[in-house]
Amino acid sequence: MRTDDALVALAALAHPTRLAAFRLLVQHEPGGLSTGQLAEDFGLTQSTFSTHLAVLVKAGLIMSEKRGRQMIQRANISAL
C-alpha cells in the first residue's frame, strides 16, 4: 500500500463510528450487511450513516453492491 493510500485509509478509520462499522463489516465477510441494517445497529439515520460509508468507500476500505432493492456493504479485505 502506498503511503498516500495508507494515510487516507487511516484518516477514514480515525472516526469511532467508521472504525466500528468497518470492524463489523470485516466480521460479516463475505456476505456483508445492508446499509439499513448498519444504520439501525448504530442508531443513526440512513442519511447520516451513508455519509460515514461514503468516506470509507472513498478510502477504498469498503465496497457497495446492489442486491435487489438493498445496498450491501462489504469490507474490502484486499485494501488492507
Phi and psi restraints in degrees (value plus and minus 20) as a CYANA .aco file:
   2 ARG   PHI     -90.5   -50.5
   2 ARG   PSI     134.9   174.9
   3 THR   PHI     -78.8   -38.8
   3 THR   PSI     -64.2   -24.2
   4 ASP   PHI     -80.8   -40.8
   4 ASP   PSI     -62.4   -22.4
   5 ASP   PHI     -85.7   -45.7
   5 ASP   PSI     -59.9   -19.9
   6 ALA   PHI     -83.5   -43.5
   6 ALA   PSI     -60.6   -20.6
   7 LEU   PHI     -85.8   -45.8
   7 LEU   PSI     -59.7   -19.7
   8 VAL   PHI     -85.0   -45.0
   8 VAL   PSI     -63.3   -23.3
   9 ALA   PHI     -85.0   -45.0
   9 ALA   PSI     -64.5   -24.5
  10 LEU   PHI     -85.9   -45.9
  10 LEU   PSI     -57.4   -17.4
  11 ALA   PHI     -84.6   -44.6
  11 ALA   PSI     -59.1   -19.1
  12 ALA   PHI     -84.5   -44.5
  12 ALA   PSI     -56.7   -16.7
  13 LEU   PHI    -103.5   -63.5
  13 LEU   PSI     -23.5    16.5
  14 ALA   PHI     -92.2   -52.2
  14 ALA   PSI     -34.7     5.3
  15 HIS   PHI    -110.9   -70.9
  15 HIS   PSI     111.9   151.9
  16 PRO   PHI     -76.1   -36.1
  16 PRO   PSI     -59.5   -19.5
  17 THR   PHI     -87.5   -47.5
  17 THR   PSI     -63.2   -23.2
  18 ARG   PHI     -87.3   -47.3
  18 ARG   PSI     -59.6   -19.6
  19 LEU   PHI     -82.8   -42.8
  19 LEU   PSI     -65.5   -25.5
  20 ALA   PHI     -83.8   -43.8
  20 ALA   PSI     -60.2   -20.2
  21 ALA   PHI     -85.1   -45.1
  21 ALA   PSI     -62.8   -22.8
  22 PHE   PHI     -83.6   -43.6
  22 PHE   PSI     -63.8   -23.8
  23 ARG   PHI     -81.3   -41.3
  23 ARG   PSI     -60.6   -20.6
  24 LEU   PHI     -84.6   -44.6
  24 LEU   PSI     -61.6   -21.6
  25 LEU   PHI     -86.3   -46.3
  25 LEU   PSI     -56.6   -16.6
  26 VAL   PHI     -81.3   -41.3
  26 VAL   PSI     -60.8   -20.8
  27 GLN   PHI     -86.6   -46.6
  27 GLN   PSI     -45.1    -5.1
  28 HIS   PHI    -122.4   -82.4
  28 HIS   PSI      -0.2    39.8
  29 GLU   PHI     -95.1   -55.1
  29 GLU   PSI     125.0   165.0
  30 PRO   PHI    -114.3   -74.3
  30 PRO   PSI     -20.3    19.7
  31 GLY   PHI     -95.7   -55.7
  31 GLY   PSI     -52.2   -12.2
  32 GLY   PHI      57.0    97.0
  32 GLY   PSI    -196.3  -156.3
  33 LEU   PHI    -156.6  -116.6
  33 LEU   PSI     132.2   172.2
  34 SER   PHI     -94.5   -54.5
  34 SER   PSI     135.3   175.3
  35 THR   PHI     -79.6   -39.6
  35 THR   PSI     -60.6   -20.6
  36 GLY   PHI     -81.4   -41.4
  36 GLY   PSI     -62.7   -22.7
  37 GLN   PHI     -85.2   -45.2
  37 GLN   PSI     -62.0   -22.0
  38 LEU   PHI     -82.1   -42.1
  38 LEU   PSI     -67.3   -27.3
  39 ALA   PHI     -80.0   -40.0
  39 ALA   PSI     -61.9   -21.9
  40 GLU   PHI     -84.4   -44.4
  40 GLU   PSI     -64.3   -24.3
  41 ASP   PHI     -79.2   -39.2
  41 ASP   PSI     -53.2   -13.2
  42 PHE   PHI    -116.2   -76.2
  42 PHE   PSI     -22.5    17.5
  43 GLY   PHI      48.9    88.9
  43 GLY   PSI      11.2    51.2
  44 LEU   PHI    -136.7   -96.7
  44 LEU   PSI     138.9   178.9
  45 THR   PHI     -90.6   -50.6
  45 THR   PSI     138.0   178.0
  46 GLN   PHI     -82.4   -42.4
  46 GLN   PSI     -57.7   -17.7
  47 SER   PHI     -87.0   -47.0
  47 SER   PSI     -59.9   -19.9
  48 THR   PHI     -85.9   -45.9
  48 THR   PSI     -64.6   -24.6
  49 PHE   PHI     -88.1   -48.1
  49 PHE   PSI     -54.1   -14.1
  50 SER   PHI     -81.1   -41.1
  50 SER   PSI     -52.2   -12.2
  51 THR   PHI     -82.8   -42.8
  51 THR   PSI     -63.3   -23.3
  52 HIS   PHI     -84.8   -44.8
  52 HIS   PSI     -61.8   -21.8
  53 LEU   PHI     -82.5   -42.5
  53 LEU   PSI     -57.9   -17.9
  54 ALA   PHI     -80.5   -40.5
  54 ALA   PSI     -57.9   -17.9
  55 VAL   PHI     -85.5   -45.5
  55 VAL   PSI     -62.4   -22.4
  56 LEU   PHI     -87.8   -47.8
  56 LEU   PSI     -57.1   -17.1
  57 VAL   PHI     -85.4   -45.4
  57 VAL   PSI     -66.1   -26.1
  58 LYS   PHI     -80.4   -40.4
  58 LYS   PSI     -54.2   -14.2
  59 ALA   PHI     -98.6   -58.6
  59 ALA   PSI     -27.0    13.0
  60 GLY   PHI      59.7    99.7
  60 GLY   PSI      -4.4    35.6
  61 LEU   PHI    -108.3   -68.3
  61 LEU   PSI     -44.0    -4.0
  62 ILE   PHI    -154.5  -114.5
  62 ILE   PSI     140.3   180.3
  63 MET   PHI    -146.0  -106.0
  63 MET   PSI     124.7   164.7
  64 SER   PHI    -131.0   -91.0
  64 SER   PSI     119.8   159.8
  65 GLU   PHI    -160.3  -120.3
  65 GLU   PSI     123.0   163.0
  66 LYS   PHI    -108.2   -68.2
  66 LYS   PSI     107.4   147.4
  67 ARG   PHI    -145.8  -105.8
  67 ARG   PSI      84.3   124.3
  68 GLY   PHI      44.5    84.5
  68 GLY   PSI    -141.8  -101.8
  69 ARG   PHI    -116.1   -76.1
  69 ARG   PSI     -21.3    18.7
  70 GLN   PHI    -125.4   -85.4
  70 GLN   PSI     130.4   170.4
  71 MET   PHI    -119.6   -79.6
  71 MET   PSI     101.5   141.5
  72 ILE   PHI    -121.1   -81.1
  72 ILE   PSI     111.3   151.3
  73 GLN   PHI    -122.9   -82.9
  73 GLN   PSI     114.7   154.7
  74 ARG   PHI    -153.6  -113.6
  74 ARG   PSI     124.7   164.7
  75 ALA   PHI     -90.9   -50.9
  75 ALA   PSI     118.1   158.1
  76 ASN   PHI    -111.8   -71.8
  76 ASN   PSI      64.6   104.6
  77 ILE   PHI     -79.9   -39.9
  77 ILE   PSI     -54.6   -14.6
  78 SER   PHI     -87.2   -47.2
  78 SER   PSI     -38.8     1.2
  79 ALA   PHI     -91.1   -51.1
  79 ALA   PSI     -39.9     0.1
